[in-house]
Amino acid sequence: MWPARQTWEMAATVDRRLRKRMNLESKLETRSFANDMLIAASARELGAIILTENTADFSIIASVLDIRFMQAHRFLLKWWHSKQRTIRDKYLFKHERASEQNISASATSSAFIETV
């Protein structure tokens, strides 16, 4: 799927604003930075958060376009912790139910692993 016309126009506006504000000619000439501007424009239109390891480029873009971005490994770490919390909560719930029904914890644990 190709970016829509308004996405290209927004990326071009970002390019013009950056050329006026900063001395970034060498960066603005690279294909990867042009792609980053398109990603930023697309994310802005969707209201999405950009997950990236390239926070330097998106910080520059964010100076002229209201975007949200996060370093990818931080997001994954937050996601992992929330996933672990969900798994722990499910386990505790099943363990409590097993205790109430006099079912062994090992039987509950194996059933939990199968459902995850």
MINUMAR-563430 format. One record per residue (C-alpha): residue number from 0; chain; y, z, x. Coordinates in pm, 1 decimal. Example, Ala and Ser with C-alpha at 12.3 -4.5 7.8 and 13.67 -1.06 7.14 Angstrom:
BEGIN
- n | chain | y | z | x
- 0 | A | -450.0 | 780.0 | 1230.0
- 1 | A | -106.0 | 714.0 | 1367.0
REM end
This chain:
BEGIN
- n | chain | y | z | x
- 0 | A | 0.0 | 0.0 | 0.0
- 1 | A | 339.7 | -98.1 | 135.0
- 2 | A | 653.1 | 114.2 | 104.6
- 3 | A | 872.4 | 24.8 | -190.9
- 4 | A | 1208.3 | -144.7 | -141.3
- 5 | A | 1402.6 | 178.8 | -196.7
- 6 | A | 1189.9 | 344.0 | 74.1
- 7 | A | 1287.4 | 74.4 | 323.2
- 8 | A | 1651.0 | 110.1 | 217.6
- 9 | A | 1640.5 | 486.5 | 264.7
- 10 | A | 1484.1 | 443.1 | 610.8
- 11 | A | 1759.0 | 192.2 | 699.2
- 12 | A | 2022.4 | 441.5 | 583.8
- 13 | A | 1865.3 | 707.5 | 807.3
- 14 | A | 1873.3 | 461.8 | 1097.5
- 15 | A | 2244.2 | 383.5 | 1041.2
- 16 | A | 2336.8 | 751.8 | 1012.0
- 17 | A | 2151.2 | 841.2 | 1330.7
- 18 | A | 2314.4 | 556.0 | 1523.0
- 19 | A | 2657.4 | 690.1 | 1422.0
- 20 | A | 2587.9 | 1055.8 | 1491.9
- 21 | A | 2379.7 | 1066.2 | 1805.8
- 22 | A | 2306.0 | 878.6 | 2124.4
- 23 | A | 1949.8 | 783.1 | 2028.3
- 24 | A | 1945.1 | 410.2 | 2096.6
- 25 | A | 1626.6 | 422.3 | 2305.0
- 26 | A | 1443.2 | 633.9 | 2045.7
- 27 | A | 1567.4 | 421.7 | 1754.5
- 28 | A | 1428.3 | 111.3 | 1923.0
- 29 | A | 1069.7 | 238.4 | 1925.3
- 30 | A | 821.4 | 136.4 | 1658.9
- 31 | A | 684.8 | 489.8 | 1628.4
- 32 | A | 1028.3 | 629.6 | 1539.5
- 33 | A | 1080.1 | 351.7 | 1283.9
- 34 | A | 745.3 | 448.8 | 1131.4
- 35 | A | 853.7 | 813.1 | 1129.2
- 36 | A | 1167.8 | 716.4 | 936.7
- 37 | A | 952.3 | 533.1 | 680.1
- 38 | A | 718.0 | 832.0 | 652.7
- 39 | A | 1017.6 | 1061.0 | 603.7
- 40 | A | 1168.0 | 835.1 | 338.1
- 41 | A | 834.0 | 811.6 | 155.6
- 42 | A | 783.8 | 1187.9 | 168.0
- 43 | A | 1138.2 | 1242.7 | 40.7
- 44 | A | 1076.1 | 1017.0 | -258.2
- 45 | A | 749.2 | 1195.2 | -337.6
- 46 | A | 883.3 | 1543.3 | -273.2
- 47 | A | 603.8 | 1590.0 | -20.3
- 48 | A | 586.5 | 1801.8 | 292.6
- 49 | A | 515.7 | 1607.8 | 611.2
- 50 | A | 242.2 | 1751.5 | 833.1
- 51 | A | 295.4 | 1639.4 | 1190.8
- 52 | A | 248.8 | 1729.2 | 1553.4
- 53 | A | 570.2 | 1534.7 | 1623.7
- 54 | A | 824.6 | 1788.2 | 1504.2
- 55 | A | 1086.2 | 1665.9 | 1752.3
- 56 | A | 1130.2 | 1327.7 | 1580.2
- 57 | A | 1123.8 | 1474.8 | 1231.0
- 58 | A | 1382.3 | 1735.0 | 1332.2
- 59 | A | 1614.4 | 1450.0 | 1430.2
- 60 | A | 1549.0 | 1269.8 | 1101.7
- 61 | A | 1599.5 | 1594.1 | 907.0
- 62 | A | 1952.1 | 1615.4 | 1047.6
- 63 | A | 2050.0 | 1321.2 | 823.9
- 64 | A | 1786.6 | 1325.2 | 546.7
- 65 | A | 1672.4 | 1620.8 | 339.6
- 66 | A | 1301.1 | 1635.9 | 421.0
- 67 | A | 1045.4 | 1911.3 | 459.3
- 68 | A | 800.7 | 1904.6 | 746.0
- 69 | A | 563.0 | 2145.1 | 912.5
- 70 | A | 370.6 | 2140.5 | 1234.5
- 71 | A | 17.8 | 2035.8 | 1139.9
- 72 | A | -171.2 | 2306.8 | 1323.3
- 73 | A | 38.4 | 2577.4 | 1154.0
- 74 | A | -40.7 | 2429.6 | 814.6
- 75 | A | -410.1 | 2413.2 | 896.3
- 76 | A | -402.3 | 2772.5 | 1015.9
- 77 | A | -236.3 | 2883.7 | 689.3
- 78 | A | -487.1 | 2677.1 | 492.5
- 79 | A | -779.0 | 2828.5 | 685.5
- 80 | A | -657.0 | 3182.5 | 622.4
- 81 | A | -610.9 | 3113.7 | 251.4
- 82 | A | -957.6 | 2956.2 | 239.7
- 83 | A | -1106.4 | 3258.4 | 414.7
- 84 | A | -930.2 | 3488.3 | 169.6
- 85 | A | -1073.0 | 3287.1 | -121.7
- 86 | A | -1421.5 | 3298.6 | 27.4
- 87 | A | -1392.7 | 3673.3 | 90.8
- 88 | A | -1270.4 | 3733.9 | -264.8
- 89 | A | -1556.9 | 3529.0 | -410.8
- 90 | A | -1805.3 | 3716.8 | -195.5
- 91 | A | -1665.6 | 4054.4 | -296.8
- 92 | A | -1672.6 | 3956.1 | -663.1
- 93 | A | -2034.2 | 3839.6 | -638.6
- 94 | A | -2128.2 | 4146.8 | -437.1
- 95 | A | -1975.9 | 4374.0 | -703.7
- 96 | A | -2162.2 | 4185.6 | -978.3
- 97 | A | -2484.3 | 4210.1 | -780.1
- 98 | A | -2440.0 | 4585.8 | -742.5
- 99 | A | -2382.2 | 4621.5 | -1114.2
- 100 | A | -2695.9 | 4422.5 | -1191.8
- 101 | A | -2908.1 | 4582.0 | -913.9
- 102 | A | -2948.2 | 4249.7 | -735.4
- 103 | A | -2984.6 | 4260.0 | -359.2
- 104 | A | -2679.9 | 4165.3 | -151.7
- 105 | A | -2880.4 | 3911.9 | 49.5
- 106 | A | -2974.1 | 3720.3 | -265.2
- 107 | A | -2608.9 | 3716.7 | -367.6
- 108 | A | -2494.2 | 3602.3 | -23.7
- 109 | A | -2733.9 | 3308.4 | -15.6
- 110 | A | -2626.7 | 3204.0 | -365.0
- 111 | A | -2264.2 | 3223.1 | -255.3
- 112 | A | -2320.9 | 3004.4 | 49.7
- 113 | A | -2479.5 | 2737.4 | -166.6
- 114 | A | -2179.5 | 2729.2 | -401.9
- 115 | A | -1906.9 | 2709.3 | -135.8
REM end
